[in-house]
Amino acid sequence: MSDLHVQHIDGYGTVRIRPLDPEGDAEVIHGWVSDERAAFWGMNGLTRAQVAEIYAHMATLDTHHAHLVTKDDVPAALFQTYEPTADRVGECYDVRPGDIGVHLLLAPAGPDGPHHGWTRALLEVLTEYVLRVLGRRRVVVDPDVRNVKAIDRFERQGFRRGPTVVLPEVDLPEVYLPEKHAQLAFLERTTASPE
């Protein structure tokens, strides 16, 4: 699959964003979402086939997109973008034209352990992609209120806290999402990189 965005980060390497291949990437993604540290992702306990099926369904949508992010060609993150008006989060705040929602799941640290500054650098690439390449005005994130680590990370990245909301349960034949208590946070394009 072809890259949607490529960016070199001095001291870290080359980051690439490409569409997720639901079948071809299923093994690596299943490993990540099954890990206990990914409990807030909501896929613990699913089989590899179920994970592949979920992302195959997502690939049919015009409003939700899954991406594999690599660093120097090694899988580094699962990155999802979505239109807030087509998602349950859109029921919980006043969506503005130009808003885009994102979800991010980082790969576990490799054999060398975590690298200081990597998450910050990766988030800069991802916000560059959605705000500049896709031309969006504002990013919204909705981490679980219990995921203090993610909330703190987004705030250090320049996101401003919005309201705490309850995302309603979604129970459809192709997807089930339980009710979620979320902390909304927003990043304006001008805050991310003033023009």
Backbone hydrogen bonds, N-H to C=O, Kabsch-Sander energy under -0.5 kcal/mol:
donor,donor_aa,acceptor,acceptor_aa,energy
4,L,17,I,-3.8
5,H,17,I,-1.4
7,Q,15,V,-2.6
9,I,13,G,-3.2
10,D,8,H,-0.6
12,Y,9,I,-2.5
13,G,9,I,-2.6
15,V,7,Q,-3.1
15,V,13,G,-0.5
16,R,70,T,-2.2
17,I,5,H,-2.6
18,R,68,L,-2.0
20,L,66,A,-2.5
25,D,21,D,-3.0
26,A,23,E,-0.9
29,I,25,D,-2.4
30,H,26,A,-3.0
31,G,27,E,-1.8
32,W,28,V,-1.7
33,V,29,I,-2.8
34,S,30,H,-1.6
35,D,31,G,-0.6
35,D,32,W,-0.9
38,A,35,D,-1.9
39,A,36,E,-1.7
41,W,38,A,-2.0
42,G,38,A,-0.6
42,G,39,A,-1.2
43,M,38,A,-0.5
46,L,43,M,-2.0
51,V,47,T,-2.2
52,A,48,R,-2.5
53,E,49,A,-2.2
54,I,50,Q,-2.3
55,Y,51,V,-2.1
56,A,52,A,-2.1
57,H,53,E,-2.3
58,M,54,I,-2.2
59,A,55,Y,-1.8
60,T,57,H,-1.6
61,L,58,M,-1.8
65,H,81,T,-3.0
67,H,79,F,-2.6
68,L,18,R,-2.4
69,V,67,H,-0.5
69,V,77,A,-2.9
70,T,16,R,-2.3
71,K,74,V,-2.7
72,D,14,T,-3.2
74,V,71,K,-1.6
76,A,69,V,-3.6
77,A,69,V,-1.7
78,L,105,L,-2.8
79,F,67,H,-2.4
79,F,77,A,-0.5
80,Q,103,H,-2.8
81,T,65,H,-2.5
82,Y,101,G,-2.1
83,E,63,T,-1.9
86,A,83,E,-2.0
87,D,84,P,-1.6
90,G,84,P,-0.9
90,G,87,D,-1.5
91,E,88,R,-1.6
92,C,89,V,-2.0
95,V,93,Y,-1.0
99,D,96,R,-1.9
100,I,138,R,-1.8
101,G,82,Y,-2.9
102,V,140,V,-2.0
103,H,80,Q,-2.3
105,L,78,L,-2.7
107,A,76,A,-2.9
113,G,110,G,-2.1
116,H,114,P,-0.6
118,W,115,H,-2.2
121,A,117,G,-2.3
122,L,118,W,-2.9
123,L,119,T,-2.7
124,E,120,R,-1.8
125,V,121,A,-1.7
126,L,122,L,-2.4
127,T,123,L,-2.7
128,E,124,E,-2.0
129,Y,125,V,-2.2
130,V,126,L,-2.3
131,L,127,T,-2.7
132,R,128,E,-2.1
133,V,128,E,-1.6
134,L,129,Y,-2.4
136,R,130,V,-1.8
137,R,98,G,-1.9
138,R,98,G,-1.5
139,V,187,L,-2.5
140,V,100,I,-2.4
141,V,185,A,-2.3
145,V,181,H,-2.7
147,N,144,D,-2.1
148,V,146,R,-1.9
151,I,147,N,-2.1
152,D,148,V,-2.8
153,R,149,K,-2.1
154,F,150,A,-2.6
155,E,151,I,-2.2
156,R,152,D,-2.4
157,Q,153,R,-1.2
158,G,155,E,-1.5
159,F,154,F,-2.4
160,R,186,F,-3.1
162,G,184,L,-3.4
165,V,163,P,-0.5
165,V,182,A,-2.8
167,L,165,V,-0.6
167,L,180,K,-3.6
170,V,177,L,-3.0
172,L,175,V,-3.0
177,L,170,V,-3.1
180,K,167,L,-2.2
182,A,165,V,-2.7
182,A,180,K,-0.7
183,Q,143,P,-2.9
184,L,163,P,-2.2
184,L,182,A,-0.7
185,A,141,V,-1.7
186,F,160,R,-2.5
187,L,139,V,-2.1
189,R,137,R,-2.8
191,T,188,E,-0.5
192,A,188,E,-2.3
193,S,189,R,-2.1
